[in-house]
Amino acid sequence: MENKNKRLIIIDSNSVIHRAYHALPPLTTKKGELVNAVYGFLLVFFKALKDFQPDFVAATFDFPGPTLRHKKYEKYKAKRPPAPKELYQQIPKVKEVLNAFGVSLFEKEGYEADDIIGAIAKQAPKKQILPKIETIILSGDQDSLQLVNENTKVFALRKGIKDIILYDENSVKEKFQGLEPKELLDYKALRGDPSDNIPGVTGVGEKTATELLLTFGSLEGIYSEIEKKSKKSDKIRPKLKELLVKYKDQAFLSKDLAKINEDMPLDFNLEKCRWGEYDKEKAAQALKNLEFHSLISRLPAVKEEDKKESIGGNLKLW
């Protein structure tokens, strides 16, 4: 058997659904059901399958209701307007289609999809010693960029559902003026994140956060130098230093809120996420039920090795 690296796609489903809903005009079935988010989601899903030819696929979802982050900070995501009910109504339809394709779905009470993504990305390499696992995170936002490393990349939607970029370590550093993926957590701890109502350090913006981290390396490094009153800390402007001291607790709370919990308890079986042998008749029927007739002719092909392994079985090949 050839010792080629295997590839896992993890879908940040809620973020892709959200992006698809807002990117596409209303699309309804004959019954009047809105399905634009499902259609857009499938376009992105099919593109990822075609571009990356994965060996494994997993789809993650946010669990409805408060998370552990809300317990730490009541105002977490408090300023975010609720998504339209027409968007939420399409999530079960996405799950139905993914089930038809044999994709494993993951959600857990108290945790967000990002946490599950982090846990899977961390566990997957341990489940398969050889060959190595390359993980591609398919997402509608950039929150998971902190997970990027030698073996993990993020396939992120930038505008609509057609402008997509694959972030590796180098492209993350290029986008964030030299910051490495692991430093993005501290970056968010300093500048905050308005979309999630993560406060950060009041008065610190993107440029200042970047400069501080390029100089001190981490949030802990910044405060260590300040507390030691070192010569290095003298480089910090007095007014900025005053803000950093005043909002220290807020900064570390923000880091805690922004951190993806890779160590969350998750029962993950890599083999159950194997992609390739799915029931094409069942998948086609799921698309037909949604009246996505144009997508039926574009059903994802199984990989060549899967076809060879399936000869003589019940799988219909094409």
C-alpha positions as CSV (number, residue, x, y, z in Angstrom):
1,M,0.0,0.0,0.0
2,E,1.3,3.4,-1.0
3,N,2.3,5.5,2.0
4,K,0.6,8.8,0.9
5,N,-0.6,11.4,3.3
6,K,-4.4,11.2,3.9
7,R,-6.6,14.3,3.9
8,L,-9.4,15.2,6.3
9,I,-12.0,18.0,5.6
10,I,-13.7,19.4,8.6
11,I,-16.7,21.7,7.8
12,D,-17.6,24.6,10.0
13,S,-21.2,24.1,8.9
14,N,-23.0,27.0,10.7
15,S,-20.5,29.6,9.3
16,V,-20.8,28.3,5.8
17,I,-24.6,28.1,6.0
18,H,-24.7,31.7,7.3
19,R,-22.4,32.9,4.5
20,A,-24.4,31.1,1.8
21,Y,-27.7,32.5,3.2
22,H,-26.5,36.1,2.8
23,A,-24.6,35.5,-0.4
24,L,-27.5,34.0,-2.5
25,P,-30.9,35.5,-3.4
26,P,-34.0,33.8,-2.1
27,L,-34.4,30.4,-3.6
28,T,-37.6,28.5,-2.9
29,T,-39.1,25.1,-3.7
30,K,-42.5,24.7,-5.2
31,K,-43.9,24.3,-1.7
32,G,-42.5,27.7,-0.8
33,E,-39.6,26.5,1.4
34,L,-36.5,28.7,1.4
35,V,-33.5,26.7,0.4
36,N,-30.8,29.2,-0.7
37,A,-28.5,28.5,2.2
38,V,-28.7,24.7,1.6
39,Y,-27.9,25.3,-2.1
40,G,-25.0,27.6,-1.4
41,F,-23.6,25.2,1.2
42,L,-23.7,22.3,-1.2
43,L,-21.9,24.4,-3.9
44,V,-19.1,25.1,-1.4
45,F,-19.1,21.4,-0.2
46,F,-18.9,20.0,-3.7
47,K,-16.0,22.4,-4.6
48,A,-14.1,21.4,-1.5
49,L,-14.5,17.7,-2.4
50,K,-13.4,18.3,-5.9
51,D,-10.4,20.5,-5.0
52,F,-9.1,18.4,-2.1
53,Q,-10.2,14.8,-2.8
54,P,-10.4,14.0,0.9
55,D,-10.2,10.6,2.5
56,F,-12.3,11.7,5.5
57,V,-15.0,14.3,6.0
58,A,-16.6,15.6,9.2
59,A,-19.2,18.3,9.6
60,T,-19.5,20.3,12.8
61,F,-22.4,22.4,14.1
62,D,-23.0,24.9,16.8
63,F,-25.3,23.4,19.5
64,P,-28.4,25.6,20.1
65,G,-28.3,27.5,23.4
66,P,-25.7,29.1,25.7
67,T,-22.1,27.9,25.7
68,L,-19.5,27.6,28.4
69,R,-18.2,31.0,27.2
70,H,-21.6,32.6,28.1
71,K,-21.0,31.3,31.7
72,K,-17.7,33.0,31.8
73,Y,-18.9,36.2,30.2
74,E,-22.6,37.0,30.1
75,K,-22.1,39.6,27.3
76,Y,-20.5,37.1,25.0
77,K,-22.0,37.6,21.5
78,A,-24.6,39.9,23.2
79,K,-24.5,42.5,20.4
80,R,-24.9,40.0,17.6
81,P,-28.4,40.3,16.1
82,P,-30.2,36.9,16.0
83,A,-30.0,35.2,12.6
84,P,-33.3,35.2,10.6
85,K,-35.5,32.2,11.4
86,E,-35.4,31.4,7.7
87,L,-31.7,30.7,8.1
88,Y,-32.2,28.5,11.1
89,Q,-34.9,26.6,9.4
90,Q,-32.5,25.4,6.7
91,I,-29.9,23.9,9.1
92,P,-31.9,20.6,9.5
93,K,-32.1,20.4,5.7
94,V,-28.3,20.7,5.5
95,K,-28.0,17.9,8.0
96,E,-30.4,15.7,6.1
97,V,-28.3,16.1,2.9
98,L,-25.1,15.5,4.7
99,N,-26.6,12.3,6.2
100,A,-27.5,11.2,2.7
101,F,-23.9,11.6,1.7
102,G,-22.8,9.6,4.7
103,V,-21.0,12.5,6.3
104,S,-20.5,12.2,10.1
105,L,-22.1,15.1,12.0
106,F,-20.7,16.5,15.3
107,E,-22.2,18.9,17.9
108,K,-22.0,19.1,21.6
109,E,-23.9,21.0,24.3
110,G,-22.0,23.9,25.7
111,Y,-19.5,24.0,22.9
112,E,-19.3,25.8,19.6
113,A,-18.4,24.3,16.2
114,D,-14.9,25.9,16.4
115,D,-14.2,23.9,19.6
116,I,-15.2,20.6,17.9
117,I,-13.1,21.5,14.9
118,G,-10.1,22.1,17.1
119,A,-10.7,18.8,19.0
120,I,-11.0,16.8,15.7
121,A,-8.0,18.5,14.2
122,K,-6.0,17.6,17.3
123,Q,-7.3,14.0,17.6
124,A,-7.2,13.0,13.9
125,P,-3.4,12.7,13.6
126,K,-3.3,10.4,16.7
127,K,-5.9,8.1,15.2
128,Q,-3.8,7.5,12.2
129,I,-0.1,7.0,12.8
130,L,0.9,6.4,9.2
131,P,0.4,7.9,6.7
132,K,0.0,11.4,8.1
133,I,-3.2,13.4,8.1
134,E,-3.5,16.7,6.4
135,T,-6.5,18.7,7.7
136,I,-8.5,21.2,5.7
137,I,-11.0,23.3,7.7
138,L,-13.8,24.6,5.5
139,S,-15.2,27.8,7.1
140,G,-17.2,30.9,6.4
141,D,-15.1,33.0,8.8
142,Q,-11.5,33.3,10.0
143,D,-11.9,32.3,13.6
144,S,-10.2,28.9,13.0
145,L,-7.0,30.5,11.6
146,Q,-5.4,30.1,15.1
147,L,-5.4,26.3,14.4
148,V,-3.3,26.6,11.2
149,N,0.0,24.7,11.5
150,E,2.2,22.4,9.4
151,N,-0.6,19.9,8.9
152,T,-3.7,22.1,9.2
153,K,-5.0,24.7,6.7
154,V,-8.2,26.7,6.5
155,F,-10.2,27.0,3.3
156,A,-12.1,30.2,4.1
157,L,-14.8,32.1,2.3
158,R,-13.8,35.7,1.9
159,K,-16.7,37.3,-0.1
160,G,-19.9,35.5,-1.1
161,I,-19.3,31.8,-1.7
162,K,-17.0,32.0,-4.7
163,D,-14.1,34.0,-3.3
164,I,-12.3,31.3,-1.3
165,I,-8.7,31.3,-0.1
166,L,-6.6,28.5,1.4
167,Y,-4.7,29.7,4.4
168,D,-1.5,28.0,5.4
169,E,1.1,29.3,7.8
170,N,2.7,31.6,5.3
171,S,-0.5,33.2,4.0
172,V,-1.6,33.8,7.6
173,K,1.6,35.6,8.4
174,E,1.2,37.6,5.2
175,K,-2.3,38.6,6.0
176,F,-1.5,39.6,9.6
177,Q,1.7,41.5,9.0
178,G,4.1,38.8,10.3
179,L,2.0,37.3,13.1
180,E,2.0,33.5,13.2
181,P,-1.3,31.5,13.5
182,K,-0.6,30.7,17.2
183,E,-0.3,34.5,17.9
184,L,-3.7,35.3,16.6
185,L,-5.3,34.3,19.9
186,D,-3.2,36.9,21.7
187,Y,-4.0,39.3,18.8
188,K,-7.7,38.9,19.5
189,A,-7.1,39.2,23.3
190,L,-5.6,42.6,22.7
191,R,-7.8,44.1,20.0
192,G,-11.0,42.2,20.9
193,D,-13.6,40.9,18.5
194,P,-16.7,43.0,18.0
195,S,-18.6,40.3,16.2
196,D,-18.4,38.1,19.3
197,N,-18.4,41.0,21.7
198,I,-15.0,40.0,23.0
199,P,-13.8,43.2,24.7
200,G,-10.0,43.0,24.3
201,V,-8.0,45.9,25.7
202,T,-10.0,49.2,25.4
203,G,-8.1,51.6,23.2
204,V,-6.0,48.9,21.4
205,G,-6.7,48.3,17.7
206,E,-5.3,46.0,15.0
207,K,-2.1,48.0,14.4
208,T,-1.1,48.4,18.0
209,A,-2.0,44.7,18.8
210,T,0.3,43.6,16.0
211,E,3.2,45.9,17.0
212,L,3.0,44.7,20.6
213,L,3.0,41.0,19.6
214,L,5.9,41.4,17.1
215,T,7.9,43.1,19.9
216,F,6.9,40.9,22.9
217,G,5.8,37.7,21.3
218,S,2.7,37.0,23.5
219,L,0.2,38.5,25.9
220,E,2.0,36.9,28.8
221,G,5.3,38.4,27.4
222,I,3.8,41.9,27.3
223,Y,2.6,41.8,30.9
224,S,5.8,40.1,32.2
225,E,7.9,42.9,30.9
226,I,5.6,45.6,32.2
227,E,5.5,44.0,35.7
228,K,9.3,43.7,35.7
229,K,9.5,47.4,34.6
230,S,12.2,46.3,32.1
231,K,13.9,48.4,29.6
232,K,12.0,46.6,26.9
233,S,8.7,47.7,28.4
234,D,9.9,51.3,28.2
235,K,9.3,51.0,24.5
236,I,5.6,51.0,25.2
237,R,4.0,54.5,25.2
238,P,3.0,55.7,28.7
239,K,-0.7,56.1,27.7
240,L,-0.8,52.6,26.1
241,K,1.0,51.1,29.1
242,E,-1.6,52.6,31.3
243,L,-4.4,51.0,29.2
244,L,-2.7,47.7,29.3
245,V,-2.4,47.7,33.0
246,K,-6.0,49.0,33.6
247,Y,-7.5,46.3,31.3
248,K,-5.3,43.4,32.1
249,D,-8.1,41.2,33.5
250,Q,-10.2,42.1,30.4
251,A,-7.3,41.0,28.1
252,F,-6.9,37.6,29.7
253,L,-10.7,37.1,29.8
254,S,-10.7,37.9,26.1
255,K,-8.0,35.4,25.4
256,D,-9.9,32.7,27.3
257,L,-13.1,33.5,25.3
258,A,-11.3,33.5,22.0
259,K,-9.4,30.3,22.5
260,I,-10.6,27.3,20.6
261,N,-11.0,24.5,23.1
262,E,-9.0,21.7,21.4
263,D,-9.1,19.6,24.6
264,M,-12.9,19.4,24.9
265,P,-14.3,15.9,25.5
266,L,-15.2,14.5,22.2
267,D,-15.9,10.9,21.1
268,F,-14.2,10.9,17.7
269,N,-13.7,7.9,15.4
270,L,-11.7,8.8,12.3
271,E,-12.8,5.6,10.4
272,K,-16.4,6.6,10.7
273,C,-15.6,9.8,8.8
274,R,-14.1,8.0,5.8
275,W,-15.3,9.5,2.6
276,G,-15.9,7.7,-0.7
277,E,-18.5,5.0,-0.6
278,Y,-21.8,6.8,-0.3
279,D,-25.2,5.8,-1.6
280,K,-25.6,7.9,-4.8
281,E,-29.3,7.0,-5.1
282,K,-30.0,8.2,-1.6
283,A,-27.9,11.4,-2.2
284,A,-29.7,12.1,-5.5
285,Q,-33.1,11.7,-3.9
286,A,-32.1,14.2,-1.1
287,L,-31.2,16.7,-3.8
288,K,-34.4,15.9,-5.8
289,N,-36.5,16.5,-2.6
290,L,-35.0,20.0,-2.5
291,E,-35.5,20.5,-6.2
292,F,-31.7,20.9,-6.8
293,H,-31.9,19.1,-10.1
294,S,-28.8,20.8,-11.5
295,L,-26.7,19.4,-8.7
296,I,-27.7,15.8,-9.3
297,S,-25.6,15.6,-12.4
298,R,-22.7,17.0,-10.3
299,L,-22.7,14.4,-7.6
300,P,-19.1,14.1,-6.2
301,A,-17.2,11.2,-7.7
302,V,-15.5,8.7,-5.4
303,K,-11.7,8.6,-5.5
304,E,-10.1,6.2,-7.9
305,E,-8.8,3.9,-5.2
306,D,-12.3,3.7,-3.6
307,K,-13.7,2.7,-7.0
308,K,-11.2,-0.1,-7.4
309,E,-11.9,-1.3,-3.8
310,S,-15.6,-1.3,-4.5
311,I,-15.7,-3.4,-7.7
312,G,-17.9,-6.4,-7.1
313,G,-19.8,-4.7,-4.3
314,N,-23.2,-3.1,-4.2
315,L,-22.0,0.5,-4.9
316,K,-23.1,1.8,-8.2
317,L,-20.1,3.3,-10.0
318,W,-20.1,5.9,-12.7
